[in-house]
Amino acid sequence: MKALITAGGDGTRLRPITHTQNKHLIPIANKLMLAYALDYASDAGIIEAGIIINSGDTSIAEAFGNGDSFGMKIEYIEQSAPLGLGHVVKIAEPFIGSDPFVFYLGDNILVGGIKKFIDDFIGHGSNCHLVLSQVPDPNRFGVADVQDGKIIGIEEKPDHPKSDLAVTGIYVYDSHIFEAVNNIKPSARGELEISDAHQYLLEKGYSVSYSEITGWWKDTGKPSDLLEANRLVLDNIKDERKSKIDSASTVSGRVVIGSGAKIINSNIRGPVIIGENVTIEGAYVGPYSAIGDGCAIINSEIEYSILMNDCSISNISRRIEASLLGSDVELLRSKSKPVTHRFILGDQSRVEID
């Protein structure tokens, strides 16, 4: 069994963060998004993974190397343009060969990993195994039409979904999937849709089985999805404190505090993760916050947010909430008179002020 993991695309819904970095390198609970996918594959006993990257993008390889730290061998496969998930599978055939494989979209986060779904695929002896999840907005996904415990059809982002069962970004295949992706045509948006490949398998009489996710699963396509995934991961952390907390501070709930951190006259309310060499002084850090390495939060309040490395927040009078700050962002109270708002914002930034 091999793994094929996506780490390409443009991440347009996560701009401006993705103007300067691949979205799969955004941290969730201070762990790179793509690292979750690699951990899931490693925990399932997979030792060979192919990662699909944008042409010319070296950032993923720089972050994960040859895979030794995950106990596997990683091969990087360039995709010339975002031409659909069917195209991703198509260009991976030389890497996969005749082996069965799990195809995992690298921006998906779920509880419990993927081993169960691989075991279900083997147990069913099917050609294709899909992982489904009930969602409130199925028109955003490929949707499975299930009758009497069998999938009878797959439709990509339908206007009128036949069910609320979304096809998640976890698929397990044997080599017949290559027959499918080599016989389907591009959709109206010019992409080889993976749903069309699944429909091809159904129409040709191949066995398509499924599992349904019973825990949580998130497709982290939007900032709100990232914050929700961060919340779900933090709900499962174990308390670990590698730095001393001064006597004037209060820490409650489950928290992870990295080495070299300084917590001074502050209130930390978990679940929270705080990275290494962070300074928190005269501040409040509320539940479901992830504070990256090297950050400083001074005389300010933050809750339900993600701060990437080396952010600085100083003397902000109102609580910051439901926010996503990229690396090396600085927020500070103006000292000039008259007091004004001053901004340096990249394309597609979002700011709310009163």
C-alpha positions in Angstrom: 0.0 0.0 0.0 1.3 3.4 -1.0 0.0 6.9 -0.2 -0.7 9.7 -2.7 -1.1 13.1 -0.9 -2.0 16.5 -2.5 -0.1 19.6 -1.5 -0.6 21.8 -4.5 -3.3 24.2 -5.6 -3.5 27.9 -5.2 -5.4 28.2 -1.8 -7.4 31.2 -3.1 -9.9 31.0 -0.2 -7.0 31.4 2.3 -5.5 34.6 0.8 -3.6 36.7 1.8 -1.8 34.0 3.8 -1.3 31.9 0.7 0.1 34.8 -1.3 3.4 34.0 0.4 3.2 30.3 1.4 1.7 27.0 0.5 -1.5 26.5 2.4 -0.4 23.0 3.4 2.3 24.7 5.5 -0.2 26.6 7.6 0.0 25.3 11.2 -3.0 23.8 13.0 -2.3 23.6 16.8 1.3 24.5 16.0 1.7 21.6 13.6 2.0 22.0 9.9 -1.2 20.9 8.1 0.5 18.4 5.8 2.2 16.8 8.8 -1.1 15.4 9.9 -1.6 13.6 6.6 1.9 12.1 6.7 1.4 11.0 10.3 -1.9 9.3 9.3 -0.1 7.5 6.5 2.8 6.4 8.7 0.5 5.2 11.5 -1.3 3.1 8.9 2.0 1.3 8.1 2.6 3.0 4.8 6.3 3.5 4.0 6.1 5.1 0.5 4.3 8.4 -0.2 4.0 10.5 -3.3 3.3 14.2 -2.6 1.7 16.3 -5.4 3.2 19.8 -5.5 2.9 22.8 -7.8 5.5 23.1 -10.5 8.6 24.8 -9.2 7.4 24.8 -5.5 10.3 23.7 -3.3 8.7 24.7 0.0 7.1 21.3 0.7 10.3 19.4 0.1 12.2 21.8 2.3 9.8 21.2 5.1 9.5 17.4 4.9 12.7 16.3 3.1 12.9 12.6 2.2 10.4 11.4 4.8 12.9 9.9 7.3 11.3 11.8 10.2 8.0 10.0 9.4 9.5 6.6 8.8 8.8 6.6 5.1 10.2 7.5 1.7 8.7 10.6 0.1 8.7 11.3 -3.7 7.6 14.7 -4.9 5.5 14.8 -8.1 5.0 18.1 -9.9 1.7 19.1 -11.4 2.0 21.6 -14.1 -1.4 23.3 -13.4 -4.4 22.6 -11.2 -6.3 20.4 -13.7 -8.4 18.4 -11.2 -8.0 15.5 -8.8 -8.5 13.0 -11.7 -5.4 14.6 -13.3 -3.5 14.2 -10.0 -4.2 10.5 -10.0 -3.3 10.3 -13.7 0.1 11.8 -13.4 0.9 9.6 -10.3 0.6 6.3 -12.2 4.4 5.9 -12.7 4.9 6.3 -9.0 2.0 4.0 -7.9 2.4 1.3 -10.5 0.1 -1.7 -9.9 0.0 -1.2 -6.1 -3.1 -0.3 -4.2 -3.0 3.2 -2.6 -4.7 5.7 -0.4 -5.3 9.0 -2.0 -5.5 11.7 0.6 -6.2 15.4 0.1 -3.5 17.1 2.3 -5.8 19.9 3.6 -8.1 17.4 5.3 -8.0 16.9 9.1 -9.8 14.1 10.9 -9.9 12.2 14.2 -8.5 8.7 14.3 -6.4 8.6 11.2 -6.9 6.5 8.0 -6.0 3.0 9.0 -9.6 2.0 9.5 -10.5 3.0 6.0 -7.6 1.0 4.5 -8.7 -2.0 6.5 -12.3 -1.6 5.3 -11.1 -1.4 1.7 -9.2 -4.7 2.2 -12.1 -6.3 4.0 -14.5 -5.4 1.2 -12.2 -6.5 -1.5 -13.4 -3.6 -3.6 -11.7 -1.7 -6.4 -12.5 1.7 -4.9 -13.3 2.7 -1.3 -14.8 6.1 -0.5 -15.0 7.8 2.9 -18.2 9.7 3.4 -19.4 12.2 5.9 -22.7 13.9 6.6 -22.4 17.6 6.0 -24.8 20.6 6.2 -23.6 21.9 2.8 -23.2 18.9 0.4 -23.3 21.1 -2.7 -19.7 22.1 -1.8 -18.5 18.5 -2.4 -18.9 15.4 -4.4 -22.1 13.7 -3.2 -22.8 10.0 -3.0 -26.2 8.6 -3.8 -26.5 5.6 -1.4 -29.4 3.2 -1.6 -29.7 -0.1 0.4 -26.2 0.3 1.7 -24.6 0.7 -1.8 -23.3 3.7 -3.7 -25.3 3.9 -7.0 -24.0 7.3 -8.1 -21.6 10.2 -7.5 -22.2 13.8 -8.5 -19.7 16.6 -8.2 -21.0 19.8 -6.4 -24.6 19.3 -7.5 -27.2 22.1 -7.3 -29.7 19.7 -5.9 -27.8 17.0 -3.9 -29.4 13.6 -3.6 -28.1 13.1 -0.1 -26.1 14.9 2.6 -23.2 12.4 2.3 -20.1 14.2 1.1 -17.2 12.3 -0.4 -14.4 13.4 1.8 -10.8 13.8 0.7 -9.9 10.2 1.6 -10.0 7.5 -1.1 -8.5 4.0 -1.4 -8.0 2.4 -4.8 -6.6 -0.5 -6.7 -5.1 0.0 -10.2 -8.5 0.2 -12.0 -8.7 3.9 -11.0 -6.1 4.6 -13.7 -8.4 3.1 -16.4 -11.1 5.5 -15.1 -9.0 8.7 -15.1 -7.6 7.9 -18.5 -11.1 7.6 -20.0 -13.0 10.5 -18.5 -13.2 13.9 -20.2 -12.6 17.4 -18.6 -15.6 19.0 -17.0 -17.1 22.4 -17.9 -14.4 24.0 -15.7 -11.7 22.2 -17.6 -10.7 19.7 -14.9 -10.7 15.9 -14.7 -13.1 15.5 -11.8 -12.5 12.6 -9.4 -16.3 12.2 -9.1 -16.4 11.4 -12.8 -13.8 8.7 -12.3 -15.8 7.2 -9.5 -19.0 7.3 -11.7 -17.0 5.6 -14.5 -16.1 2.7 -12.1 -19.7 2.3 -11.1 -20.9 2.3 -14.7 -18.3 -0.3 -15.7 -19.4 -2.6 -12.9 -16.4 -2.2 -10.6 -16.9 -2.6 -6.9 -17.2 0.8 -5.1 -17.5 0.4 -1.3 -17.6 3.0 1.4 -17.1 3.9 5.1 -18.8 6.7 7.0 -16.9 9.0 9.3 -18.3 8.8 12.8 -16.0 11.4 14.4 -15.1 14.8 13.2 -13.5 15.7 9.8 -12.7 19.1 8.3 -11.8 20.2 4.9 -9.7 23.3 5.7 -10.5 25.4 2.6 -11.5 28.6 4.4 -10.1 30.6 7.4 -13.2 29.6 9.4 -12.4 25.9 8.6 -8.8 26.3 9.9 -10.0 27.8 13.1 -12.5 25.0 13.6 -9.9 22.4 12.8 -7.6 24.1 15.3 -10.4 23.9 17.9 -11.0 20.2 17.3 -7.3 19.3 17.6 -6.9 21.4 20.7 -9.9 19.6 22.3 -7.7 16.5 22.3 -4.3 17.8 23.6 -2.7 16.6 26.8 -1.3 19.0 29.4 2.4 19.6 28.9 4.3 22.5 30.4 8.0 23.0 29.6 8.4 26.5 31.0 7.8 28.1 34.4 4.9 30.3 35.1 5.2 33.2 37.5 3.2 33.4 40.7 1.1 36.3 39.4 -0.2 34.2 36.5 -3.2 31.9 36.3 -3.3 28.9 34.0 -6.4 26.7 33.9 -7.5 23.8 31.6 -5.3 21.8 29.4 -2.3 23.7 28.0 0.9 23.0 26.1 3.6 25.4 26.8 6.9 25.1 24.9 10.4 25.6 26.2 11.8 29.1 26.7 8.3 30.6 27.1 7.7 33.4 29.7 4.2 33.7 31.2 4.1 36.9 33.4 1.1 38.3 35.2 -1.2 36.7 32.7 -4.3 34.5 32.5 -4.2 31.5 30.3 -7.4 29.5 29.8 -7.1 26.2 27.9 -7.2 24.4 25.7 -4.3 26.4 24.4 -1.0 25.6 22.8 1.9 28.0 23.2 5.1 27.5 21.2 8.8 27.9 22.2 10.3 31.3 23.3 7.0 33.0 23.5 6.5 36.0 25.8 3.0 36.6 27.3 2.9 39.5 29.8 -0.1 41.3 31.3 -2.3 39.4 28.8 -5.2 37.0 28.5 -5.0 34.0 26.1 -8.4 32.3 25.9 -9.5 28.8 24.8 -8.8 27.4 21.4 -5.8 29.6 20.7 -2.6 28.4 19.1 0.4 30.7 19.6 3.4 30.0 17.3 7.1 30.1 18.3 8.7 33.4 19.1 5.4 35.3 19.5 4.9 38.1 22.0 1.5 39.1 23.5 1.8 42.1 25.7 -1.1 43.8 27.6 -3.6 42.3 25.1 -6.3 39.7 24.9 -6.7 36.9 22.3 -9.1 33.9 22.0 -10.0 31.3 19.4 -7.2 32.3 17.0 -4.1 31.1 15.3 -0.9 33.1 15.4 2.0 31.8 13.2 5.6 32.3 14.3 7.1 35.6 15.4 3.9 37.6 15.7 3.7 40.5 18.1 0.6 41.9 19.7 1.1 44.9 22.0 -1.3 47.1 24.0 -4.4 46.3 22.0 -7.5 47.5 24.0 -10.1 45.2 22.5 -10.0 41.4 22.6 -8.8 39.7 19.4 -11.0 36.8 18.4 -11.5 34.3 15.5 -8.4 35.6 13.8 -5.6 34.1 11.7 -2.3 36.0 11.7 0.5 35.0 9.4 4.2 34.9 10.3 5.9 38.1 11.6 2.7 40.1 11.9 2.7 43.1 14.3 -0.3 44.6 15.9 0.2 47.6 18.2 -1.6 50.5 19.7 -0.7 53.8 18.0 1.2 56.3 20.2 0.9 59.2 17.8 -1.5 62.1 18.0 -4.1 62.4 16.7 -4.8 58.7 17.3 -5.5 57.0 13.9 -5.7 53.6 12.3 -2.7 52.9 10.1 -2.5 49.7 8.0 0.0 48.0 5.7 -2.2 45.3 4.1 -1.5 42.8 1.3 -4.0 41.8 -1.4 -7.2 40.3 -0.2 -6.6 41.1 3.5 -9.6 41.3 5.8 -9.8 43.7 8.7 -12.7 44.5 11.1 -12.6 47.7 13.2 -15.1 49.9 15.0 
